[in-house]
């Protein structure tokens, strides 16, 4: 078996929330300063004038390998035996372009985006 797919569509957060992450990990997003203008839509994000920016890119990939083999020996000098081996590998950074809440992707974006939506909705 085999599967090798690159440049699939992927939903991206075009204006990530850097302030919360940089408070815990100061080296994250080095060279980018989060917005500190109070009252702006994008406080804590890269762009002050936007809150959430949905972007789509050809950045997703999928790699799948599989190997299954079996050797069966029946009644060879009164010996019967089975030797089996199974190998499988999956690397997938996204399964769907949009999150469905179930199945392949439960969230189409990074976890900080979903958390921020819930936190700011109250």
DAPEKA-V304854 format. One record per helix or strand. SS is the DSSP state (a for helix, b for strand). FROM is the first residue (numbers start at 0). LEN is the number of residues. Records with the same first field share a line. If there is no record, write none. Layout:
SS=FROM-LEN / FROM-LEN
//
This chain:
b=1-12 / 16-1 / 44-1 / 53-20 / 80-12 / 101-1 / 104-1
a=17-7 / 110-11
//
